Amino acid sequence: MAKHALRVLYAPLFFGGFLVAGGVASDAGAAPWPLLPLLVAAIAVSFAAERWIPYEPAFNRDHGDTGRDLAHAAVNETANAASVLALPAVAAALPVSGAWPAHWPLPLQLALAVGVADLGITLAHYASHRAQVLWRFHAVHHSVSRMYGFNGLMKHPLHQAFELLCGTAPLVLLGLPQPLAWLLAFAVALQLLLQHANVDLRPGPLLRVWAVAPLHRFHHLNRAALGDVNFGLFTTLGDRLLGTLHYEPGRRFGPGELGIEGRPDYPTRYRDQLLEPFRAPSGSARAIT
């Protein structure tokens, strides 16, 4: 009974609980420092839930990828922090409009920031499956052989920079305040943990609007014709506009169904994955569908 309730409630409790805690810290003017231990706690909770109510027990076993994923996460989260730290300097060099509604309550400001970032990153993600030059870098993320929360942070740093630019450029031009940028970065990290979680999530009607793991697993199928769906980061809105939303209730995925079609030899070590986009084109023409 307790496990069934957790399957239903885990996603909203995880996202809402940690986001409220982050928002309290931000509203008190203490961001970003309390957000780091909160992120560590969120990762720990994610790992615990994956072991208590796993979607696929085999995905909890190390595939020789834990060290690599740690390296990706450390580099990418450090880069995210550096980009937020640089926000005042960037804003000073740009014709920032000052149109940001700073007088709104914090939850409404965050909702606006999430909505703008979600649409920009969704379009960047979609483009990365259509343009071969972008796919080469995005393929690093699709090379995973299992789905668990931590590999949501596994991206080539140049592709992450591209998505970050597409998602935040409009916000910066509007005059996004730095404390809110910290909170947005925290919300993205929480969402990536949920989107790739090896947790048997059953959020019910929320799946119509929320792009969490039961939807995103379809995106990681190793067949291009089936996996070019569900590009949204936070919501399903972008996929509804693009006509790429797909969900089959009851469909389950196991080992061997994830990865890149035609590339069983895709590099698995961190250094090799950073270099792979600069080598010969990445086998599968998944980006041209």
GIKANOR-V276128 format. One record per backbone hydrogen bond with DSSP energy under -0.5 kcal/mol. NH is the residue of the N-H (numbers start at 0). CO is the residue of the C=O. E is the energy in kcal/mol with one decimal. If there is no record, write none. Layout:
nh:NH co:CO e:E
nh:NH co:CO e:E
This chain:
nh:4 co:0 e:-2.2
nh:5 co:1 e:-2.1
nh:6 co:2 e:-2.3
nh:7 co:3 e:-1.6
nh:8 co:4 e:-2.6
nh:9 co:5 e:-2.8
nh:12 co:8 e:-2.5
nh:13 co:9 e:-3.2
nh:14 co:10 e:-2.6
nh:15 co:11 e:-2.3
nh:16 co:12 e:-2.2
nh:17 co:13 e:-2.0
nh:18 co:14 e:-2.2
nh:19 co:15 e:-2.4
nh:20 co:16 e:-2.0
nh:21 co:17 e:-2.4
nh:22 co:18 e:-2.8
nh:23 co:19 e:-2.5
nh:24 co:20 e:-1.9
nh:25 co:21 e:-2.4
nh:26 co:22 e:-2.9
nh:27 co:23 e:-1.3
nh:28 co:25 e:-1.7
nh:29 co:24 e:-2.3
nh:30 co:24 e:-0.5
nh:32 co:29 e:-0.8
nh:33 co:29 e:-0.6
nh:34 co:31 e:-1.6
nh:35 co:31 e:-0.8
nh:35 co:32 e:-0.8
nh:36 co:32 e:-0.7
nh:37 co:33 e:-1.4
nh:38 co:34 e:-2.4
nh:39 co:35 e:-2.3
nh:40 co:36 e:-2.4
nh:41 co:37 e:-2.3
nh:42 co:38 e:-2.4
nh:43 co:39 e:-2.1
nh:44 co:40 e:-2.6
nh:45 co:41 e:-2.5
nh:46 co:42 e:-2.3
nh:47 co:43 e:-2.2
nh:48 co:44 e:-2.7
nh:49 co:45 e:-2.0
nh:50 co:46 e:-0.9
nh:50 co:47 e:-0.7
nh:51 co:47 e:-1.6
nh:52 co:48 e:-2.8
nh:54 co:197 e:-1.0
nh:58 co:55 e:-2.0
nh:59 co:56 e:-1.5
nh:60 co:57 e:-1.0
nh:68 co:64 e:-2.7
nh:69 co:65 e:-2.3
nh:70 co:66 e:-1.9
nh:71 co:67 e:-2.4
nh:72 co:68 e:-2.7
nh:73 co:69 e:-2.7
nh:74 co:70 e:-2.5
nh:75 co:71 e:-2.8
nh:76 co:72 e:-2.7
nh:77 co:73 e:-1.8
nh:78 co:74 e:-2.2
nh:79 co:75 e:-2.2
nh:80 co:76 e:-2.2
nh:81 co:77 e:-2.4
nh:82 co:78 e:-2.2
nh:83 co:79 e:-1.9
nh:84 co:80 e:-2.5
nh:85 co:81 e:-1.7
nh:86 co:83 e:-1.2
nh:89 co:85 e:-2.5
nh:90 co:86 e:-3.1
nh:91 co:87 e:-2.0
nh:92 co:88 e:-1.1
nh:92 co:89 e:-0.6
nh:93 co:89 e:-0.6
nh:93 co:90 e:-0.9
nh:95 co:90 e:-0.6
nh:95 co:93 e:-2.4
nh:96 co:172 e:-3.0
nh:99 co:173 e:-2.1
nh:101 co:99 e:-2.4
nh:103 co:100 e:-2.1
nh:107 co:104 e:-0.6
nh:108 co:104 e:-2.1
nh:109 co:105 e:-2.7
nh:110 co:106 e:-2.2
nh:111 co:107 e:-2.1
nh:112 co:108 e:-2.4
nh:113 co:109 e:-3.0
nh:114 co:110 e:-2.3
nh:115 co:111 e:-2.4
nh:116 co:112 e:-2.5
nh:117 co:113 e:-2.8
nh:118 co:114 e:-1.9
nh:119 co:115 e:-2.2
nh:120 co:116 e:-2.8
nh:121 co:117 e:-2.2
nh:122 co:118 e:-2.1
nh:123 co:119 e:-2.0
nh:124 co:120 e:-2.5
nh:125 co:121 e:-2.6
nh:126 co:122 e:-2.5
nh:127 co:123 e:-1.6
nh:128 co:124 e:-0.6
nh:128 co:125 e:-1.4
nh:129 co:126 e:-1.5
nh:130 co:126 e:-2.6
nh:131 co:129 e:-0.6
nh:133 co:130 e:-0.7
nh:134 co:130 e:-2.6
nh:135 co:131 e:-2.0
nh:136 co:132 e:-0.6
nh:136 co:133 e:-0.7
nh:137 co:133 e:-2.4
nh:138 co:134 e:-2.8
nh:139 co:136 e:-0.9
nh:140 co:137 e:-1.2
nh:141 co:137 e:-1.1
nh:142 co:138 e:-0.8
nh:142 co:139 e:-1.0
nh:143 co:140 e:-0.9
nh:147 co:145 e:-0.6
nh:150 co:147 e:-1.7
nh:151 co:148 e:-1.7
nh:152 co:149 e:-1.7
nh:153 co:150 e:-1.0
nh:154 co:152 e:-1.0
nh:155 co:136 e:-0.5
nh:158 co:155 e:-0.5
nh:159 co:155 e:-2.5
nh:160 co:156 e:-1.9
nh:161 co:157 e:-1.7
nh:162 co:158 e:-2.4
nh:163 co:159 e:-2.7
nh:164 co:160 e:-2.3
nh:165 co:161 e:-2.2
nh:166 co:162 e:-2.3
nh:167 co:163 e:-2.2
nh:168 co:164 e:-2.0
nh:171 co:167 e:-2.8
nh:172 co:168 e:-2.3
nh:173 co:169 e:-1.3
nh:174 co:170 e:-0.8
nh:174 co:171 e:-0.9
nh:175 co:170 e:-2.1
nh:180 co:176 e:-1.8
nh:181 co:177 e:-2.1
nh:182 co:178 e:-1.6
nh:183 co:179 e:-2.5
nh:184 co:180 e:-2.4
nh:185 co:181 e:-2.0
nh:186 co:182 e:-2.3
nh:187 co:183 e:-2.3
nh:188 co:184 e:-2.0
nh:189 co:185 e:-2.2
nh:190 co:186 e:-2.4
nh:191 co:187 e:-2.5
nh:192 co:188 e:-1.9
nh:193 co:189 e:-1.9
nh:194 co:190 e:-3.0
nh:195 co:191 e:-1.4
nh:196 co:193 e:-0.7
nh:198 co:196 e:-0.9
nh:199 co:52 e:-2.6
nh:200 co:198 e:-2.7
nh:201 co:6 e:-2.7
nh:205 co:202 e:-1.6
nh:206 co:203 e:-2.1
nh:207 co:204 e:-1.9
nh:208 co:205 e:-1.6
nh:209 co:205 e:-2.6
nh:210 co:208 e:-0.5
nh:210 co:233 e:-2.0
nh:211 co:209 e:-1.7
nh:212 co:193 e:-1.1
nh:214 co:211 e:-1.7
nh:215 co:211 e:-2.0
nh:216 co:212 e:-2.4
nh:217 co:214 e:-1.1
nh:218 co:214 e:-0.6
nh:218 co:215 e:-0.6
nh:219 co:215 e:-0.8
nh:219 co:216 e:-0.8
nh:220 co:217 e:-1.4
nh:221 co:256 e:-2.5
nh:223 co:221 e:-0.5
nh:225 co:222 e:-1.3
nh:226 co:222 e:-2.8
nh:227 co:223 e:-1.4
nh:228 co:226 e:-2.1
nh:229 co:243 e:-2.4
nh:235 co:208 e:-1.1
nh:239 co:235 e:-2.2
nh:240 co:236 e:-2.2
nh:241 co:237 e:-2.2
nh:242 co:238 e:-1.4
nh:243 co:238 e:-2.2
nh:244 co:238 e:-0.8
nh:248 co:246 e:-0.5
nh:250 co:247 e:-2.2
nh:256 co:253 e:-1.6
nh:258 co:219 e:-1.2
nh:260 co:258 e:-0.5
nh:262 co:259 e:-2.2
nh:265 co:262 e:-1.7
nh:272 co:268 e:-2.1
nh:273 co:269 e:-1.8
nh:274 co:270 e:-1.4
nh:275 co:271 e:-1.9
nh:276 co:272 e:-0.6
nh:277 co:274 e:-1.8
nh:278 co:275 e:-1.8
nh:282 co:280 e:-2.1
nh:287 co:284 e:-2.3
nh:288 co:286 e:-0.6
